[in-house]
Each structure stands twice: as C-alpha cells, then as structure tokens.
C-alpha cells in the first residue's frame, strides 16, 4: 500500500471523524498472497474515485463463517460478538467486502446477534460507481474483444440472488461475455464453500474445481472472472491442473476494472 495511505477506523476516530464506508478485508484478503492483489486493486479503485473508506486493521477478526459452516457454533458466536462490539465502538453503518462469505455472514447472520449494517459486495459497489460515471473506463482498453466467462459464487449468487451486478461490471469492460452452461441459479460451486476449503475431499471420481474449470475452459474464454477469494483459488488450481494457466487467466472483477481505469 506504499502508493497511497490506507486509514484505519482508529485513525478516523482519533481525528473525530467517520469514513463513508468500512472496507472489510477478510482473512483471505489479508493473508493469502493472491487475494491480497484483489484487496489492493479494490482499494486503488476506492482511492481513485474519492470514496472515504477505512479498514479495521489489526482490530478485524474472521467473521466466523468457516467455524459455523464446519459446525463449531460456539466459536462462530464468540468471534461474531467480538466483531460486533468493535463495529459498535466505531459506529459502523455501512460495510463493503470483496468476499461473498464475509458479505453473507455480516449481512444475514450478524443481525441475530445484534449487529445490523448496510452490507454490500464489492461487485455491487463497482456497478453503482460505473452507473454514476465515477469509474471511467479507457476506450478500447486491455480487455476489448476478449472472451470472458463469469463464475457465479454460491454465497453471492444462489444465497443472496446477486447475478446482474457482476455481469454489468464485465459488460462495461467492452468484452465478449460468454456464459457457462451452469450459471446464475443453476451455477456450480467451485468446491471450497461450506468449509470444504479446510478438509480433505470425499471419495469420488473428480474434484469439483476440476469439473468447474473444464466447464469454464469449454467456453473458449481467455479470462475466467470471479468475485470470491475461495473461487479465485479453486478456479486457478483447476486451470493449472488442466495445464492451461499460460493461456487462460483467472481474475477478480476489481482486478479487471483497475487494469482498465
């Protein structure tokens, strides 16, 4: 983040101010080297369009999603209540996150524990900024004429019904969007949801991410677009397993936008 300063909620509080929005970075966005690039890309977009945002920094903990999906309800509630107290301390009202798992947990599961916020996914905010003319794309940019296929993540798609915002963002890139056979409400999981990311595969003939990668590659796309750090890992691994990593790239939507600003 050497290019520009990223303020924390504590920085704003010390100055007696409140940011427009809290960027919830999430575990993957903080610690996974590939997902860190997504965090940086999205932060650059927010900085470029002039949105006042902050992160929690060291005060941010996991939302507890993996613990609840794995069946450890006690750990989930303990983690969630700690986060809710932190958010309450800073009077947080609006949160944006680049992870659909964080998005779903903060939006739909924290209210039962006393934490109610306006939570939006970064693809929804990107669509809004494009519609408002605040994000301006280069004419005939990097991805003009490229074939891009979009993978619907489970927690943004089927769970929360967000299908059009990511596609609207991709359309703004002036590319050729090709849909996989299983998309939108019929989309196929990347294989990492439901806490599968942290356990061994059950016996079977094929890993789910290989199945999904084959479907994506079958569209003839040059780029596979995703909106989730889990999907980013699983689809990238699937493409590598098919030895296509030199021909087909896997990107988060924010990375596509930042390359075309």
N, C-alpha and C positions, 0 to 999 in steps of 0.2 A: 504493500500500500504506500510505497515511497512517493508515488506521483501526486497524491493528494491526501490530506488528513482525514481520518475517519474518527468522528467523535463518538464517545460512549454516552449512555444516558447519565452517568455520573458527571461527565463534563458539562452537559447541559444543565443539570441540577445545580452544580456549583456556580453557574453563571445566572441562576434564577430563571432559566428558560426551559421550554419544552419543544422537542422537534416535531415536525409534521407527522412523522411515521417512524416506527421501530422496525428495523430490519432484523428479523430473527434468522440468524445464520445457520443454526443447526449443527449437529455433530459432524455430519459428512462435510458440510461446507467449511467447517473449522479445521478438521484434522485430515481428511482424505485429500491427497495431493491433486487428484484430478478434479474433485469437486471444488477445491479452493479456487481453481481457474474460473468456475462459474460464479463464485462469490465475488471475485474481483471484477468480472465482466459486468455483473448486475450493479455493483457499487459504482463503477465507472459511468454506467447509464444514469443512475440516480444523480450523481455528481454533475454530469453534463447537462441534464435538464433542469438542474437547480432545485431539486427536492431536498428539503431539510430533513435528514434522517440520522439515526443513531443506532448503534448496536449496544448490547449489554456487556460485551467483552467477557471478562472473567466471571461476571455475575450470571451469565447464561449457562443453564444446565440442559441436559437432554429433556425433551418434553415428556419422556416416559413411554412413548409409543411402543418401542421394541419390548419393553418389560410387560406391558399389558397384552400385546399380541402373543407373547410367549407364556402367558398365564400367571405372571407374578403381579397380581393386583395390588398387593401391599407396596411393592417398590414403585409401581406407577403412581399411586396416590401420594406417597411420600414425596416423590420427585415433583409431581404436579403442584402440590400445595406449596412447596418451597418456591417454585417459579411464580405462582400466583401472588405470593407475598412480595416478591421482588417487583413484579409488574405493578402491583398496587402502590408500592412505595414511590414509584416514578409516575404514577397516574397515567399509565399507558392506555390509550384508547384504540389506536389503530396499529395493526401489525401486518407486515408483508414478509413472506418467506418463499424461498426457492425450492422447498421440499414439500411435496404433497402430504407426506406423513406428518410433518410438523403442522401443516395447514389444517389437516383434518382433525388432529388432536386438539390444537388450540381453539379451533372454530366450533367443533361439535362436542368435545368431551370435557373441556375445562369448565364450561358453564355449570355443569352439575356439581362442581366443586367450588363454585363461587367466583370463577374467572370468566367474565363475559367481555369480548372485544370484537371490534370490526377486523376480521382477518381476511386478507386477500392473497392469492397466489401470485407470484411474480409475472406469470403469463397474462393474468387479468390486468395487472397494472401496466404492463407493456402495451397491451391492446388499447387501454384507456389513453396512454400518453401518445400513441400513434394517432388515434382518432382526434385528439385535441391538437395535433400538429406540433407537439412539443418534442417528439422524436422525429427527426427529418433524415430520410434515407438518401444515400448517394444514388444518382441516376445511373442505371446500368452498373450496379455495384458488383461486389465479389461473387454473388450467387445468382446473377442474372442468367436465366436459361438452364440452371442446374436442376436436376431431378431430385426432389427431396421427399422422403416419406416420413410420416409422423407417427410415433408410437404413443398411444393413449396410456398413461399411467393409471393404475387401478384407483388410487385414492383421489385423483383429480377427476377422472372420468366417471366410472360407474358409481363410485361412492358419493361424489359431490356434483355430478352432472355437468362438469365444465368441459365442453367439447369444442366450442366455436372460438373462444378467445385465443387459444394457441394457434389454431388454423388461420385466424385473421392476421396474427403476427407474421406467420410464414408467408401469407399472401402478399403482405407489404414488402417482402424481400424481392419481389419480381421474379419468382422462380416457378418451376413446374411442379406442383404438389401432386404426388401420386399416392393414393390410399392403398393400404394393405387390405387383404380380403377380410381379416378380422380387425375391425376398427370401431370407434365410438362405443355404443352399448355392447357390442359383440367383441370388444378388444380382448387380447390375450395378455395375461400377466407376464412380466419379464422373468419371474421366478424367484424374486427376492422378498416380496411382500409377506405379511403375516409372520414376520420374524424368521422367514426361511433363510435370510441372509446369513444367520449365525448358526445354522445347523447343517448336518450332512444331508445329502439327497436321500430320499426314499428309493428303494429298488425300482428300477424302470428301464425302459429301452433308450430314453433320450432325456437330456436336461431341458427344462422349459426354455431357458435362454437360447439354446441352440435352435429349438423349434421356431422361436420368435425371430431370431436372426435370419434364419433361412427364408422366412416369410418376407422379411424386410428386403433382403437381397434379391428375392424373386421379383420385386417391383422394378428392378433395374435402376434404383436410385443411386445417386452419387453421395448423398448425405442422409443419415438417419437422425431425425430431430427428436429430442426427448425433453421432459420437463422435470425430471426427478433424479437425484443422485444415485438411487438404487438402480433405476433403469439405465442410467449412464454407464454404470459399472457392468451390469449384466449384458447389455447390448454390445458394449465394447468387447467384452470377453467372448461373446457369441461370434462376432465378426472375426476376431483373431482366431478362434477355433476353426473357422472356415477359410482361414488364410487370405482374408480379403481386406486386412487393415490398411494396406497401401492404396487400395482403390476406393474404399468406402469409409467415410469419416462419420463419427458419432459426436454430435454436438448438442448442448443445451440451447434452448431458444435465445437466451440472453447473450450467449457467445456469438450466435449468428447475427444478432442485432448490432452488437458492439463492433463487429468487423465491417459493418455497412454504414456506420454513422457518418 
